[in-house]
Amino acid sequence: MDKVGCYEFMAEPFHCDFSGKLFMGHMGNHMLNAADFHSSARGFGMKYLMTINRSWVLSRLAIEMTEMPKQYTKFNVETWVESAMRYFTSRNFAVVGASSDPSEGGEKVYGYGRSIWAMIDTESRQPTDIYAIDNGAIEQWIVKDKECPIDKGGRVKMSDDAQLVRTIDTYYNDVDINGHINSVKYIEHVLDLWPLDWYRDHAILRFEIAYVAEAHQGDKLSFYQEQTGELEFCVRIVRSDGTECCRSKVVFR
């Protein structure tokens, strides 16, 4: 079995925005699905982990797209493990499709993604040793020589000048298999902070999100926004009790 997994998806029309291109949230979802397919086929996926009270939890995600696939377009998400440590592992993604342009060598690269994952004990909710799973079998799947040419990103820095721009309630559809607010739902809620007219003139070049603490159904989420560049914005999400859940950075073009 190859160390790099490759999975086909399609930009289904109901997963596309008003411009006919795939929503960023659905692109993130496809990447997370590819990660699950890849890890499950190699013995360290969610289906197995749940039987031993373990689960993968997304810690950071960065997606940088040159172009989004248009509706009905088929594309592949390639994914591979770049490195692993005791409590965290880094996984990369490449979004590629067929190209009719000879200069692209028959392959079109839409963009790339980088992610960091932690493995937790589902009862204590604390990080647990990744290398304890199947005697550290994840080590044999690490790929160090495949390029992922986007910035790894870092801590999203925000000042005290960030303004409260929205507070929302959370419901059934926000919650995932781990019992907390779904990782992709945060992406969708952040991108909803800009009106439709903004997206008529701007496309998302890069989206970063770093998850800090869990939120659950019933929590209110408050969004604090700060412009940190000409087309760069940072967002801090805080739950009802004042705990920061995550931070995000969005760069438009």
C-alpha positions in Angstrom: 0.0 0.0 0.0 1.3 3.4 -0.9 2.3 5.8 1.8 0.4 8.6 0.0 -3.4 8.1 -0.3 -5.3 9.5 -3.2 -9.1 9.9 -3.1 -11.6 11.1 -5.7 -14.3 13.7 -4.9 -16.6 15.8 -6.9 -17.7 19.4 -6.5 -21.4 18.6 -6.1 -23.6 21.5 -7.0 -25.2 21.8 -3.6 -21.8 22.1 -2.1 -20.9 25.1 -4.2 -21.5 28.8 -3.6 -23.3 31.3 -5.8 -20.3 31.5 -8.2 -20.5 27.7 -8.8 -17.3 26.9 -7.0 -16.8 24.6 -4.0 -17.3 26.2 -0.6 -14.1 26.3 1.5 -15.9 24.5 4.3 -16.6 21.5 2.0 -13.0 21.5 0.8 -12.0 21.3 4.4 -14.5 18.4 4.9 -13.1 16.6 1.9 -9.6 16.9 3.3 -10.7 15.5 6.7 -12.5 12.6 4.9 -9.3 11.8 2.9 -7.4 11.8 6.2 -9.8 9.3 7.7 -9.8 7.1 4.6 -6.0 7.1 4.6 -5.6 6.4 8.3 -8.3 3.8 8.5 -6.8 1.8 5.6 -3.5 1.7 7.4 -4.8 0.7 10.8 -4.9 3.9 12.8 -8.2 5.4 11.8 -11.2 6.5 13.8 -13.2 3.3 13.4 -10.5 1.3 15.2 -9.6 4.0 17.6 -13.1 4.3 18.9 -13.0 0.7 20.0 -10.1 1.5 22.4 -11.5 4.9 23.6 -9.2 6.9 21.4 -9.9 9.5 18.8 -8.1 11.9 16.5 -8.8 15.6 17.1 -7.8 18.3 14.7 -5.5 20.9 16.2 -4.6 23.1 13.2 -5.6 23.4 9.6 -4.3 25.6 6.9 -5.7 25.6 3.3 -4.3 27.6 0.5 -6.1 27.5 -2.9 -5.0 28.9 -6.2 -8.5 28.0 -7.5 -11.6 26.2 -6.3 -13.0 23.3 -8.3 -16.2 24.3 -10.2 -19.5 22.4 -9.8 -19.5 18.8 -11.2 -15.7 18.9 -11.5 -14.0 15.7 -10.2 -10.7 16.1 -8.4 -8.4 14.1 -6.1 -7.3 14.9 -2.6 -3.8 13.4 -1.9 -2.8 13.0 1.7 0.2 11.8 3.6 1.7 11.9 7.1 4.7 14.3 7.1 5.9 13.7 10.7 4.8 12.2 14.0 5.7 12.9 17.6 4.4 11.4 20.8 1.2 13.6 21.1 0.9 15.2 17.6 1.2 14.3 14.0 1.3 16.5 10.9 -0.6 15.6 7.8 -0.5 17.3 4.4 -2.9 17.5 1.5 -2.7 18.3 -2.3 -5.8 19.0 -4.3 -5.3 18.0 -7.9 -7.4 17.4 -11.0 -7.1 16.6 -14.7 -6.0 19.5 -16.9 -6.4 20.1 -20.7 -3.5 22.5 -20.7 -0.4 20.8 -22.0 1.8 23.2 -20.0 0.4 21.7 -16.8 1.4 18.2 -17.8 -2.1 16.8 -17.7 -2.5 17.7 -14.0 -4.0 20.8 -12.5 -3.1 21.7 -8.9 -5.9 23.6 -7.2 -4.1 24.0 -3.8 -2.6 22.4 -0.7 -3.4 21.9 2.9 -1.5 21.4 6.1 -2.9 20.0 9.4 -1.8 19.0 12.9 -3.7 16.3 14.8 -3.7 15.1 18.4 -4.8 11.8 19.7 -7.0 11.9 22.8 -8.5 9.6 25.3 -12.3 9.9 24.7 -13.0 9.5 28.4 -10.5 11.8 30.0 -10.3 14.1 26.9 -6.6 14.3 27.4 -3.8 13.8 24.8 -2.5 10.2 24.6 0.6 8.6 23.1 0.3 8.1 19.4 3.1 5.6 19.4 1.2 3.3 21.8 -1.1 2.4 18.9 0.1 -0.8 17.2 3.7 -0.4 18.5 4.1 2.9 16.8 3.0 1.7 13.4 2.3 5.2 12.2 6.1 5.6 11.8 6.2 3.4 8.7 3.8 5.7 6.9 5.7 8.9 7.2 6.6 10.6 4.0 9.5 13.2 4.2 10.2 13.8 0.5 6.8 14.9 -0.9 6.5 18.7 -1.3 3.8 20.8 0.3 4.8 24.3 -0.8 2.6 26.4 1.5 3.5 28.0 4.8 3.0 25.9 7.9 1.5 28.8 9.6 1.8 29.6 13.3 0.0 31.1 16.2 -2.6 33.6 15.0 -1.7 36.8 16.7 -4.4 39.3 17.7 -4.4 42.5 19.7 -7.0 43.8 22.2 -8.4 45.9 19.4 -10.4 43.0 18.0 -14.1 43.9 17.8 -17.1 41.7 18.7 -18.9 41.3 15.4 -21.3 38.4 16.0 -22.6 36.0 18.7 -24.4 32.8 17.6 -26.2 29.9 19.2 -25.1 26.3 18.6 -27.4 23.4 17.7 -27.7 19.8 16.7 -26.1 20.3 13.3 -23.0 21.9 14.8 -22.0 18.8 16.7 -19.8 15.9 15.4 -19.0 12.3 16.3 -16.7 13.5 19.2 -19.7 15.3 20.8 -18.3 18.8 20.3 -18.7 21.5 17.8 -17.6 20.2 14.4 -14.2 21.5 13.1 -15.7 22.5 9.7 -18.6 24.3 11.3 -16.1 26.8 12.8 -14.8 27.4 9.2 -18.3 28.1 7.9 -19.2 30.4 10.8 -16.0 32.4 10.3 -16.6 32.8 6.6 -20.2 33.9 7.2 -18.8 37.1 8.8 -18.4 38.7 5.4 -21.4 39.5 3.2 -22.2 38.0 -0.1 -21.2 41.2 -1.9 -17.7 40.9 -0.5 -17.3 37.5 -2.1 -18.4 38.8 -5.5 -15.1 40.7 -5.6 -12.8 38.6 -3.4 -11.8 35.0 -3.3 -10.3 33.2 -0.3 -6.5 32.7 -0.9 -5.6 31.1 2.5 -7.6 30.0 5.5 -6.0 29.0 8.8 -7.6 27.8 12.0 -6.1 26.7 15.3 -8.3 24.9 17.8 -7.7 25.6 21.4 -10.7 24.3 23.5 -13.9 22.4 22.8 -17.4 23.9 22.6 -20.6 22.0 22.9 -24.2 22.3 21.8 -25.9 25.1 23.7 -22.7 27.2 24.0 -23.0 30.6 22.5 -20.0 31.5 20.3 -18.8 35.1 20.1 -16.7 36.2 17.2 -14.0 38.9 17.6 -12.6 40.2 14.3 -9.5 42.3 13.6 -8.0 43.4 10.2 -4.3 42.7 10.2 -3.4 43.5 6.6 -4.9 44.9 3.4 -6.8 41.7 2.7 -6.0 39.8 5.9 -8.3 39.3 8.8 -8.0 37.4 12.1 -10.9 36.1 14.1 -11.1 34.9 17.7 -14.0 32.6 18.8 -15.0 32.6 22.4 -17.6 30.4 24.1 -20.2 31.3 26.7 -17.9 31.0 29.7 -15.3 33.2 28.2 -12.9 30.4 27.1 -11.3 30.9 23.7 -12.2 28.0 21.4 -10.1 28.8 18.4 -8.4 31.5 16.3 -8.6 31.9 12.5 -6.8 33.9 9.8 -8.3 34.6 6.4 -6.4 36.1 3.5 -8.4 37.2 0.5 -7.3 38.1 -3.1 
